[in-house]
Amino acid sequence: MTDPVDYFGAPVAASYDDDSDLRFSEEHLALESGFLAELAGERGRALELAIGTGRVALPLAARGVSVHGIDLSEAMVARLRAKPGGAEIPVEIGDFSTALAGVGLEGEFDLVYLVFNTIGNVASQDGQVATFANAARHLRPGGCFVVETGVPGVLWAQPDHRYRVFSHTDAHHGIDEYDPVTQLMWSHHYTRGEDGSYGRNSVPFRYAWPAELDLMARLAGMRLRERWEWWDRTPFTADSESHVSVWEKE
């Protein structure tokens, strides 16, 4: 595996929490943190891979769960540190596919979670397999690994299965580009500045089908426990465009 690239440096971190996505709303965060807290158990211990600015970690910690984190971006973690309660959350700076949360913490967590399509930021199959192995490495027997990600959007792309427009507003144009042969994709964001010009930011991903993620879990010694379309436990169906999957360590 090649060394990971930090696509969430200072320019992205500065405005990350300004996102209008519903995942940043208080109502949604109450729903998501409640789902995770049930799995962690009362006064349980949870590890967030790609903890970032603490969008999920802080509401989860407020429920009494002991939260740790791993993140590659020092700029994102600095934003977490600046928030009330953020300085109390232990965070290891490093690649979450291989880094340890801390000395002596292998097998100590009730819950490991990776949300908001971030498994796709690991842009190789080897890296994704390593991520599942690292999650299992941190879990106690019976502990759970949760991943929230989209069903590959190539299903809804235009007939050549190469492009899909996911955002089209005056301020932002978002286009996903797919390579069905390699399962690589790029999210292209064109954002309009105050002067009316557009700047482009492109981030690589690797998309994976739920069945492929299930196999990665099996290789890491985990089995699928449940899968939902969303955090409210909407049933997962053939029409679902996202999934929240829970694997349990054997």
KOLVEX-279132 format. One record per residue (C-alpha): residue in three letters; x, y, z. Coordinates in steps of 0.25 Angstrom, whole numbers, plus 5000, padded with zeros to 4 digits. Example, Ala and Ser with C-alpha at 12.3 -4.5 7.8 and 13.67 -1.06 7.14 Angstrom:
2
Ala504949825031;Ser505549965029;
end
This chain:
250
Met500050005000;Thr500550144997;Asp500550255008;Pro499150325009;Val498950465005;Asp498350565014;Tyr497150625006;Phe496550695018;Gly497650795021;Ala497450935026;Pro496650995015;Val495650875016;Ala495650875031;Ala495351025032;Ser493951005026;Tyr493650855028;Asp492650885039;Asp491850985031;Asp491350865022;Ser489850875019;Asp489750725019;Leu488650675028;Arg489750595035;Phe490250715042;Ser488850755048;Glu488550735063;Glu487450645060;His488250555051;Leu489450545061;Ala488450515072;Leu487950395064;Glu489350345059;Ser490050365073;Gly488850285079;Phe489050175070;Leu490450165073;Ala490250175088;Glu489350055088;Leu490449975082;Ala491550025091;Gly490749995103;Glu490650075116;Arg491950145119;Gly492550065107;Arg493850095100;Ala493750145085;Leu494850165074;Glu494450265063;Leu495350245050;Ala495450375043;Ile494950455055;Gly495150585048;Thr494550705055;Gly493750625065;Arg492450635058;Val492050495063;Ala493050475074;Leu492550595083;Pro491050555083;Leu491450415086;Ala492350455097;Ala491250535103;Arg490450405104;Gly491450355114;Val492250275104;Ser493750275105;Val494250315091;His495650305085;Gly496050345071;Ile496950325059;Asp497150425048;Leu498150465038;Ser497850615037;Glu498450695048;Ala497650815043;Met496350745045;Val496750695059;Ala497150835063;Arg495650875060;Leu495250765069;Arg496250815080;Ala495650955079;Lys494250905082;Pro493650895097;Gly494050755101;Gly494950725089;Ala496250735097;Glu495850625106;Ile495650525094;Pro496950445092;Val497350445077;Glu498450375070;Ile498950445057;Gly499250345047;Asp498650255036;Phe497350185042;Ser497550065033;Thr498850025041;Ala499050115053;Leu498750075067;Ala497850165076;Gly498950155087;Val499850065095;Gly499049945101;Leu497749975094;Glu497749855085;Gly496449775088;Glu495949885098;Phe494749945090;Asp493249915090;Leu493049985077;Val493950035065;Tyr493250125055;Leu493550185041;Val492450275035;Phe492050375024;Asn492550295012;Thr493950295018;Ile494250155015;Gly494350195001;Asn495450295004;Val496350175005;Ala496550164990;Ser497050024989;Gln496549884992;Asp497749855000;Gly497549975009;Gln496049945011;Val496449805015;Ala497449865025;Thr496449955031;Phe495449845034;Ala496649765040;Asn497049885049;Ala495649905053;Ala495549755058;Arg496949775064;His496349885074;Leu495049805077;Arg494749715089;Pro494049585085;Gly492649625083;Gly492949765079;Cys492449835067;Phe492949905055;Val492050005048;Val492150065034;Glu491250165028;Thr491450175013;Gly490750185000;Val490350074990;Pro491250104978;Gly490550214970;Val491050154957;Leu489650084958;Trp489050224956;Ala490050284946;Gln489750314932;Pro489650204922;Asp491250194920;His491350174935;Arg492450284936;Tyr491750414941;Arg490750444951;Val490350584956;Phe490050584971;Ser489950734973;His489550854964;Thr489350984970;Asp489751134968;Ala490851114978;His491350974976;His491350864965;Gly491750724969;Ile492050614959;Asp492450474962;Glu493350404952;Tyr493450254951;Asp494350144946;Pro493550014947;Val494849934943;Thr495649974955;Gln494450014964;Leu495150154966;Met494350284966;Trp494650424967;Ser493750534974;His493950664966;His493450784974;Tyr493350924967;Thr493051034977;Arg492751174973;Gly493551284980;Glu493151424984;Asp493751474971;Gly492851384963;Ser493951284958;Tyr493851134961;Gly494951064968;Arg495150914967;Asn495450804977;Ser495550654973;Val495650544983;Pro495850394979;Phe495050284985;Arg494950134983;Tyr493450084983;Ala493149944988;Trp491849864989;Pro491249825002;Ala491549674999;Glu493049714997;Leu493049785010;Asp492449665016;Leu493549575011;Met494649675017;Ala493949665030;Arg493949515029;Leu495449515026;Ala495649605039;Gly494849505048;Met493549575048;Arg492149545043;Leu490949625038;Arg490049655050;Glu489049755043;Arg488949845031;Trp488049965030;Glu487850075019;Trp487950185029;Trp488250215044;Asp486750215047;Arg486750065044;Thr486050075031;Pro486049935024;Phe487149915014;Thr486649885000;Ala487049874986;Asp486650014984;Ser487450064996;Glu488550174992;Ser489250155005;His489550055016;Val489850055031;Ser490549915033;Val490849855047;Trp491849745048;Glu492149665061;Lys493549615064;Glu493449465067;
end
